[in-house]
């Protein structure tokens, strides 16, 4: 099994956040369950660190400013985010799904995945996890969730 932080996070999100949210309150049991599911202790630990940083880095407000400055990606971000993923981030912000602060949090959490490339599908999951962790973002979370799980998502253009 090719392990990554994202694989652990996706497994955690799909199997525990939705199906067994009560287990999320017991991190030791949850970590043991993830290890028993076949994930390495190192990857599980990295995933929990990722989630802890996400919980600490909540933006102060989720206000969307549609006429803000343009975001320029750093060279390291350009190397990791493909064109489709960068375009999707811009689309989400322009549509008011995420705020500029949330966009920065998404970029930070995606960069923390230790992946060589952040493809669109991976980015969608990161956005979903960030929105799940943001109070007041329930409608944006529901919209993003529909974009991941429906067969024919809304076009980006």
C-alpha positions in Angstrom: 0.0 0.0 0.0 1.5 3.3 -1.0 1.0 5.4 2.1 0.7 9.1 2.4 -0.7 11.6 4.8 -3.6 12.2 2.4 -4.5 8.5 2.4 -4.6 8.4 6.2 -6.7 11.6 6.2 -9.1 10.3 3.6 -9.6 7.0 5.4 -10.1 8.9 8.7 -12.6 11.3 7.1 -14.6 8.6 5.3 -14.7 6.0 8.0 -14.7 8.0 11.3 -15.8 11.6 10.8 -19.0 10.5 9.0 -19.7 7.0 10.4 -18.2 7.1 14.0 -17.7 10.7 15.1 -17.6 9.6 18.7 -14.3 7.9 18.2 -12.7 11.1 17.1 -12.9 12.2 20.7 -10.5 9.4 21.7 -7.3 9.9 19.7 -5.5 6.9 21.2 -8.1 4.5 20.1 -8.4 6.2 16.7 -4.7 6.0 16.1 -4.7 2.3 17.1 -7.6 1.7 14.7 -5.7 3.4 11.9 -2.6 1.3 12.5 -4.7 -1.9 12.6 -6.2 -0.8 9.2 -2.7 -1.0 7.8 -1.3 2.5 8.1 2.2 3.0 9.5 2.5 4.7 12.9 4.7 7.4 11.3 2.0 8.3 8.7 -0.7 8.2 11.3 1.3 10.5 13.5 1.9 12.9 10.6 -1.8 12.9 9.8 -2.7 13.8 13.4 -0.1 16.6 13.3 -1.7 17.8 10.1 -5.2 17.9 11.7 -3.9 19.6 14.8 -2.3 22.3 12.8 -5.6 22.7 10.9 -7.5 23.1 14.1 -5.1 25.7 15.4 -5.0 27.7 12.1 -8.7 28.7 11.9 -9.1 32.1 10.3 -10.6 34.8 12.6 -13.5 35.4 10.2 -14.9 33.7 7.2 -15.9 36.9 5.4 -15.5 36.7 1.6 -14.1 39.7 -0.1 -14.7 39.3 -3.8 -12.7 42.3 -4.8 -9.4 41.5 -3.0 -5.9 41.5 -4.4 -4.8 38.7 -6.8 -2.9 35.8 -5.2 0.4 35.0 -6.8 1.8 31.5 -6.1 5.3 31.0 -4.8 7.7 28.9 -6.9 7.4 26.0 -4.5 3.6 26.2 -4.8 3.8 26.4 -8.6 5.9 23.2 -8.6 3.4 21.3 -6.5 -0.1 22.6 -7.6 -1.0 21.7 -11.1 -2.7 24.3 -13.3 -6.1 22.7 -12.8 -5.7 22.8 -9.0 -4.6 26.4 -9.0 -7.5 27.4 -11.2 -10.0 25.5 -9.0 -8.7 27.5 -5.9 -9.3 30.8 -7.8 -12.7 29.6 -8.9 -13.7 28.7 -5.3 -12.6 32.1 -4.0 -14.3 34.0 -6.8 -17.6 32.1 -6.3 -17.4 32.9 -2.5 -17.1 29.3 -1.5 -13.9 30.0 0.4 -12.5 33.3 1.7 -8.9 34.5 1.1 -8.0 33.3 4.6 -9.5 29.9 4.0 -7.6 29.8 0.6 -4.4 30.4 2.4 -5.2 27.6 4.9 -6.0 25.2 2.1 -2.7 26.0 0.4 -0.8 25.6 3.7 -2.5 22.3 4.5 -2.0 21.0 0.9 1.7 21.9 1.0 2.0 20.0 4.3 0.9 16.8 2.7 4.5 16.0 1.6 3.3 15.1 -1.9 5.3 16.0 -5.0 2.2 17.2 -6.8 -1.2 18.3 -5.6 -3.7 17.2 -8.2 -7.3 18.6 -8.4 -8.9 15.5 -6.8 -6.4 15.8 -3.8 -7.0 19.5 -3.5 -10.8 19.0 -3.4 -10.4 16.7 -0.4 -8.2 19.2 1.4 -10.7 22.0 0.7 -13.5 19.7 2.1 -11.5 19.0 5.3 -10.7 22.7 5.8 -14.3 23.7 5.4 -15.4 20.9 7.7 -13.2 22.5 10.4 -14.5 26.0 9.8 -17.4 27.2 11.9 -20.0 28.9 9.7 -18.9 27.1 6.5 -21.6 24.5 6.5 -23.2 25.6 3.2 -19.7 25.8 1.5 -18.9 22.3 2.9 -22.2 20.9 1.6 -21.5 22.4 -1.9 -17.9 21.1 -1.9 -19.1 17.7 -0.8 -21.5 17.5 -3.7 -18.6 18.4 -6.1 -16.7 15.4 -4.8 -19.4 12.8 -4.7 -21.6 13.6 -7.7 -20.8 12.0 -11.0 -21.0 15.2 -13.0 -19.7 18.1 -10.9 -20.3 21.7 -11.7 -17.9 22.9 -14.4 -15.0 25.2 -13.2 -15.3 27.5 -16.2 
